[in-house]
Amino acid sequence: MRPPICDLCGRDAHGGDLVSFSDYEPLPKGMTGHPRGLCWFCKRHVSAAQALAHLDTAAAFKSLRKRFRWRLLADAITNAARNLLRRR
């Protein structure tokens, strides 16, 4: 199982939840890893992801990226600026 990090934005997903999409496939008994179609989401994105649980993972992420594209871009720019400032 992957750690609780939002699969959409990369933030800590504690307080969020796992969402299983229509292509969810549980792992065979005794196998370790992370099942296909099961994704972590932070508090900011979990309700939107749950509303798309009827879709397969690829279609859901396409819709989520479209919906949150400006916020994801702003977060990426902010993180890049923080990294640059830390190096000084």
Secondary structure, 3 states (H helix, E strand, C coil): CCCCECCCCCCECCCCEEEEEEEEECCCCCCCCCCEEEEEECCCCHHHHHHCCCCCHHHHHHHHHHHHHHHHHHHHHHHHHHHHHHHC
